[in-house]
Each structure stands twice: as structure tokens, then as C-alpha cells.
Amino acid sequence: MAKSTAVPLNRTERVLAFVLAAVTGLTIVAIVALLVARAAHVADLGSGVWPVVAILPLVGLPAALVLAIVLIVVMNTRRRRLDAGQ
């Protein structure tokens, strides 16, 4: 039978997880800000900080997906190495 022991996170996994959470959170905040701005009938979304807020979800969501895949691969690789060493 396989042992179901908890494997602690190493520094790389921890950093990847925090970056993933930050990118995802920032993207969600940008989406909510855009929805609120549209509902409040903000006239000019092409000036000021609004172009950055509008582009952020287009970059943040794919980046979060790539970070999630990288985190899963790193975690699985380390777990397999730990299982092979025992």
C-alpha cells in the first residue's frame, strides 16, 4: 500500500503558489473594477489607468494558467523523486 504522508512545500513551490495567488487576485480585482466602471457609466476608459486595467485580465489569466500548470508539474516531480528515494 502507498503511504499517504503529507509532503511539505519547498521554497520554489511556495513562491510559485504565492505568485499564482497574487496574479489571480490582481486579475479578479481588475475584472471587478471594469465591471463596476461599466455599470457606473464611466465615460472615458481610454485614458488614465483604465487601459492598464483593461489589458490586465488579458495577460493575467493566461499567466495564472501557466503558473498553475508549472506548479502542478513541480509538485508532481518532487513527489515522485521523494517516492523513488524511499
N, C-alpha and C positions, 0 to 999 in steps of 0.2 A: 504494500500500500504506500501511496505517496504521503509524505508528511505535509501537513498544511500549516507550516510555521510562517509567521509574518516576516517579510523581508524588509528591513529598513531602507529608506531612501538615501541615496548618496547625494553628494553636493550637486552633481550635474542634473540629476532628476529633480532635485528641489528647485534649482534655478529655472529649469525648463517649465516646471509647474507654475512657479510664480510669474514668469514671463507670459505664459499662456493665459493665466488668470487676468493679468494686467491688460493684455491686448484685447481679450474678450470683453472685459469690463468697460474699457475705454470705447470699444466699438458699440456696445449696447448703449452707453451714455450718448454717443453721437447720434445713434438712430433715434433715441427718445428725444433728443434736442431737435432734430429735424422734424419729427412728428409734431412736437409742441410748436415749433416755429411755423409750420404749415397751418396748424389749427388756429394759431394766433394771427394769421394773415400777415406775416412779416413780408413787406413789400420787396425788399432787395436782398435776395440770398446770394447775390453775386459779388458782394463787397464785404470787406472786413474779415472776420474769422469764418464766415459761413462757407466759403469754398473749401476750406480745410476740413470743416465738419462734414461737408457733403462727400468728400473724397475718402475720408477715414474708413467708413464701412466697406468701401470697395477694396481697400488694401488690408484692413484689419481682419475681416472674415476669412479670406484665403490664408493669411498669415497664421491665424489661430488654428485653422485646419492642418496646415503643415506642421506647426508646433505640436499639435496633439498626436499626429502620426509619428513624429520624431520621438516624442516622449514614450509612446507605446513601444516603439522599436527598441529604445534604450533600456526600458524596464524589462522587456522580454529577454533581451540579450544578456543582461546582468543576471536575471533569474536562472537562465539556462547555464550560465557559467558557474553559478553557485551550486546548482543541482549536479552538474558534472564533476565538481570538485569534491563532492561528498561521497 
